[in-house]
Amino acid sequence: MTQETPIGRAAPMIKFSNVNKNYGEYRALVDINAEVARGEVVVICGPSGSGKSTLIRTVNRLEEIHSGTITFDGRSVHGKMKGSELNHLRSRVGFVFQSFNLFPHLSALENVTLSPVKVNGVKQEMAREKAMMLLDRVGLSSKAKAYPAQLSGGQQQRVAIARALAMEPPAMLFDEPTSALDPEMVGEVLAVMRNLAAEGMTMMCVTHEMGFAREVADRVWFMDAGHILETAEPGTFFSDPQHARAQRFLSDLRH
């Protein structure tokens, strides 16, 4: 049964309806029903192996689902589509990986310009101009000609964010974007993410940075064993979690 969008309320940017995902006998996602509103920042937390990364990877079809539906900006993500349609979908969903995934043989500037030129047919000069603006936005205009091997992990991740933004996506997905970074580099990446949130970008973030979740998220989703067990505003989630598993998770974090 589909729910109609109430009058006066915008359709969600991302919607999961009865989504299930299995790896053989293992149930990675179990009956997921959830929505992300336009301009909303959702932080997904939970223990390792709870299905967090699998969940956000289904949004741009890096992971297939076994049943249910996912819509992105009103369009079914897992319906039948040609390769070109899938590429178009992915170009509209900015994805920032844990391991940066920059092209090592391209400079920071070239990494950011590649997709707009190749996928969207933007002229090289316009793409470079936009890329320089984006590198400036993430504090790296001085590193435009540097190659990934010449950049710190935090700088590489900020280039990866600029690369995702170059496609002008209406939403951004972050899959543990700081977990591969040294502690002193975490702050510089989170600062860029804070700025994006302040500008109204729709975001889904899988992260262990609970300070970021408390400060920036509109809602926290707590997952365990493939289920979303609790959704709440950060103030409520961190001060008064309702589910026993969430209470235990937060207690373990504090200790």
Buried (B, 14 or more C-beta within 10 A) or exposed (E): EEEEEEEEEEEBBBBBBEBBBBEEEEBBBBBBEBBBBBBBBBBBBBBEBBBBBBBBBBBBBBBEBEEBBBBBBEEEBBEEBEEEEEEBBBBBBBBBBBBBEBEEEBBBBBBBBBBBBEBEEBEEEEBBEBBBBBBEBBBBBEBBEBBBEEBBBBBBBBBBBBBBBBBEBBBBBBBBBBEBBEEEBBBBBBBBBBEBBEEEBBBBBBBBBBEBBBEBBBBBBBBBBBBBBBBBEBEBBBEEBEBEBBEEBBEEEEE
